């Protein structure tokens, strides 16, 4: 027993000497970057991404309008071309009849007679009153027929000319609207580029803040662990120095404390419930086939999708016909809360909606986010959505 007490007394002395030469650590440094600052930056990023999605939606709607304007312009041009052809035909007919009429007058005048005189001689040479009346009627109708024909051709040519002028005016108005729409698209894209710059800066700032916070936390943890280790060692040395005879008991107590501090923990995993219907499984599988397809303004095919174009395309695979834009799709199906969604439900941002995607289960949703991005699966947070709709009944 005396040997044991001597052993623990020497150990205590050695520990005390080590503590005297161990440098003390400074208190934890002040945190220059806080989690609140990181959360604020993340909120800025969310706002910028929302702005980009709204601008993308505006550009898609504008492109659809532009496509319709182009169709109207083509139709109007066809009408103008048809009217031009009719005008040329009317002009040719008018010239032909004018030529015949001119030849007739020339023939009469070559004999040194005026048309009225010739017609008068024809009447006076009648053998009886019946022949006179017959010739008079024929001559009157002949003269009137020529006059009516020429007048009619002139009126038709003028009417076609008026129609052509109206069509040109309508075409000019359509082209003016098209130019205004192009200018609007350009302005939206310029606004979007500015937002993208701000978004990139915010993301860089967020990453910098996260790196600084991680470094600070690592330094604080290391300092705290060192301080705790020093404190434990100091307490142990004091206990051994004061009561060397209880060293064995203290050693056992320290071993018990160390044993108690070792605990095993196992992560808990939640098993998602498979509550998707056959149609939902099919439409989700179809959508996942296009993961990685680039976002394209106004896109509605596997070569490129915008948000509503993707939803329209994949739901068509199960026989569900959706309208083209996110705002129109928001009014389809049964309106439900974003927190009550099931796999296959549409989820929307904004009212009217500027962005749409599909909830696929297990806290995930699939979307065509924005320009520069691709079709992808993201974490689902109901608080980020304004509404949801169930279109698979």
Protein Blocks (a to p, Z undefined) as FASTA:
>chain_A
ZZmmmmmmmmmmmmmmmmmmpccdddddddfbdfklmmmmmmmmmmmmmmmmmmmmmmmm
mmmmmmmmmmmmmmmmmmmmmmmmmmmmmmmmmmmmmmmmmmmmmmmmmnopafklmmmm
mmmmpcbfklmmmmmmmmmmmmmmmmmmmmmmmmmmmmmmmmmmmmmmmmmmmmmmmmmm
mmmmmmmmmmmmmmmmmmmmmmmmmmmmmmmmmmmmmmmmmmmmmmmmmmmmmmmmmmmm
mmmmlmmmmmmmmmmmmmmmpccddddddddddfbcfklmmmmmmmmmmgoiacdehiab
fkbccfklmmmmmmmmnopacdfblklmmmgcjdddfklccehiacdedjddfbdcddeb
jhiacddfbghiacddddddfklpfbdcdfbZZ
